[in-house]
Amino acid sequence: MPPGESRPIRVQDLYRVVLFGVAVVGAVLLLDTLLSIVLAVVVAILLAIPLSKCATFLQHKAHVPRVAGVLLTLLGIAAAAALLLAIILPPLVDQVASVVDQLPTAVNEAQRSLADIGIHTKNAGDAVREFVNRFRDHPEQLLGPVTDVGFSILGSVVLFLIVIVNAVFMATNPGPLVRGLLALFPSSEQPKVARALERIRSAWLAWLGGVIVDGIVLGFLLWVGMEIVGLEFALTFAVLSALLTVIPNYGSIISAIPPILFALQDSPGKALLVLLVYVVVNQFEGNVLYPLIMSRAVNVHPAVLAIGVVAMAALFGVIGLFISVPLLSLTVILVDELRVKPLRAREAEEQALQHAELTGEIEPPATIER
């Protein structure tokens, strides 16, 4: 071929380009599917760990068969959840309906209050009203964004049932699963992996218990504080805050916005009081309660935790926000057990060897003379 002339495109080149494109698309789809599978497995394991713990307790203390212990624990959790919902759901539903009805008015009143102190914003009340009314008049539109991300109500219910069934199977007989996982590693590495698995189990159990206690205490304190301030819908805002405690750092900020907005429609002074309630309660939760109940579960720098929450949300969507702490603790424990500790052990071994050579306890290796 003369210099300067481009080589003609061959059919084989086109085939390669097409195959490469198909491979890239296939890899992306496979990665998306694998992420969904990983997410489902992690949620199932999170449910299986407390089921297994309670079943083991019943088996040892009351001689209840393991399968029956798992089912009794699951029924107990369902009964406790149903009782809690029966107590708080009726007033909560009424308050939520009132919040939705008054949300546009609250936004407009908040804008007027801000304008009185020199802060001018665009008229967002009408936009909020149109948004709420659109979905209220045409609820089927809610399925549009949901189906765009690959989910549906029926699919979510089916996936939830599959996760529950798998969690029951895991909790009923976890031994073969653990032994099968350990068999993937060399015999010399199996003790390290077993130790890592036990640390992960303990951390996740502590996290689950801590989240429940943290949410109950935080929600109760916020409810009492907002009742003292005289804020409407205190129960709704307290329950929202309790649920969002599972999202580190960001949950408290998100949950504080609606009550402050509703307080602002009464007066800037009440909004400041609500803000003060949230600041005081969250300071107590962050500096006293959270370290006390989460010390075994989370040993991650706050900056890493904040970045990790965003990363988990990007990978797994909204559910990733709620299980970000278990996933981050999993990563930290695996890195510590499989990388950091072996490196430290090797360094300590080398230092001990050098010390022994310097003190003459062992002979240094002979050098080869040329």
BELTA-V906583 format. One record per pair of residues at least 12 apart in sequence whose ideal C-beta (glycine too) atoms are under 7 Angstrom apart, sorted by the first residue. I is the first residue (numbers start at 0). J is the second residue. Records with the same first field share a line. If there is no record, write none. Layout:
I = J + J
This chain:
34 = 314 + 315
38 = 315 + 318
39 = 158 + 162
41 = 322 + 325 + 326
42 = 162 + 322
43 = 162 + 165 + 166 + 169
44 = 169
45 = 203 + 207 + 322 + 325
46 = 162 + 163 + 166
47 = 166 + 169 + 170
48 = 200 + 203 + 204
49 = 204 + 207
50 = 69 + 72 + 73 + 166 + 167 + 170
51 = 170 + 173
52 = 204
53 = 68 + 72
54 = 68 + 69 + 72 + 170
57 = 71
65 = 171
66 = 171
69 = 167 + 170 + 171
73 = 167
87 = 234 + 238
90 = 234
91 = 234 + 235 + 238
94 = 232 + 234 + 235
95 = 235
97 = 232
98 = 232 + 235
99 = 131
102 = 127 + 131
103 = 124 + 127 + 128 + 131
104 = 124
105 = 260 + 261 + 264
106 = 123 + 124 + 127 + 260
107 = 124
108 = 264
109 = 260 + 263 + 264
110 = 122 + 123 + 124
112 = 263 + 264 + 266 + 267
116 = 267
148 = 316
177 = 196
181 = 193
191 = 336 + 337
194 = 336
195 = 332 + 333 + 336 + 337
198 = 332 + 336
199 = 329 + 332
201 = 295
202 = 295 + 296 + 328 + 332
203 = 325
205 = 295 + 296
206 = 293 + 296 + 297 + 324 + 325 + 328
209 = 292 + 293 + 296
210 = 244 + 245
212 = 292
213 = 244 + 284 + 288 + 289 + 292
214 = 241 + 242 + 244
215 = 241
216 = 288
217 = 240 + 241 + 244 + 280 + 284
218 = 237 + 238 + 240 + 241
220 = 280
221 = 237 + 240 + 276 + 280
222 = 234 + 237
224 = 276 + 280
225 = 237 + 258 + 273 + 276
228 = 269 + 272 + 273 + 276
230 = 258 + 261 + 262 + 273
231 = 261
232 = 261
236 = 257 + 258
239 = 254
240 = 254
245 = 321
246 = 308 + 320 + 321
247 = 304 + 308 + 323 + 324
248 = 304 + 305 + 308
249 = 308
251 = 281
255 = 277
258 = 273
259 = 273 + 274
296 = 324 + 328
297 = 324 + 328
298 = 331
299 = 327 + 331
304 = 327
307 = 323 + 327
308 = 320 + 323
311 = 323 + 326
